Amino acid sequence: MFTGIVEELGKIKTITQNQLEITALKVLEDARVGDSIAVNGVCLTVTKILKDGFYADVSPETIRVTALETLKSGSLVNLERAMSASGRYGGHIVSGHIDCRGKIKNIKKEGDFYILEFEIPSEYSKYVVKKGSITLNGISLTVASIEKNNIKIAVIPHTFENTNFKMAKIGDFINIETDILAKYVEKFLSTSDNSSGISMEFLMENGF
């Protein structure tokens, strides 16, 4: 599991259909072969450690269904080590399993903040709520607004300047992981599995 708090910006050195070579330093401080590192939010396994980076295997399917497909040599990627049992969750619970790709529609600065607007596939918008959590390229963020499948995020300057958001352009694709809690709630409330008597109406009446 991860927290969505980016530790370091890495750089793609080489990329093939089944392997990434990434330049990095901080995330390698206590890394071992077999460890998990989130690369733009995608949980990947370290297969080889170098002095200034690491290799990670990635399946052609993962590259195809995520925004990893758009990476090239020199691309900056957000990196985070898997959460330790003794650590703190500074963001929210992130699995590293990407739900879908989104497309950036607009980026603008409002005061000190940056407003990022993107489009999410309609079948995943049900997992997104205003003021709820969402992970974009491995970054834990709060939803500012949602209208149908269009979402806006307010990004603080520190996050914008210390992640690959600073390189983002309109039209870019980003990896999206919706809040895992929303998926469990949907599962618990489904007709086939809900034996608790809890309904959507019950949750609304009690302030959820």
Phi, psi and omega in degrees: 000156181231177181244346183083013175259108185292131181267331189197149170266121175259174179229133177291123178266310174221152178215132175231184180293342183227010181202143173242141168245122188236131174279128182199163178227300188300316183290353180263000186304320179230024185280149175227158175301132182102345178289160178258136174227133177277125179246108188053036177089354181266121179288116180235155181260130178289124181253340178203137180250131179250176178296324185233028180172195181204162173253147174219133176282145178213133184284152176304325179295319178297316178298322184291318187269355177245175178282002174300336181299334184269356181286156176213172178303127182100347179294140175273139180229144177280132183237141175211133174285156175300148184292133175277156183296335182262002184277179179250143175273092180284338179252254173210176183288120182235130184271335185084010177254108186289134177277318186193178174255144173245164180239127180290127181257332181198146174224122179215156180259131177235103186066232179272347185265160174247133178257118180252123179246131180216165181250136179244144176306138188302329183289346179255353182294337180293342179268004184244130179229153177300134183073004177273174182268147175209152180244123179241120183051036177084007182256125177285122183222165179250135181287122178278319178200156176217131177227109188057245181249020176255126187237141174242140179233135173263122184249127179289155182305319181300313180295317182298316186279342183250014174228177180282007170300329183295344178257358186291148179227155175301132182099345178293149173264144180230152177280135182237128169237117179283170183296123182298331180296325180297324180290321178292321178299316178300318180296315181294329184268358180293151184302321185283338186246345187277101177248005185275341184087356178280129180237171176299323178297320178298316181296319181294320180293337182254019171086012179267000000 
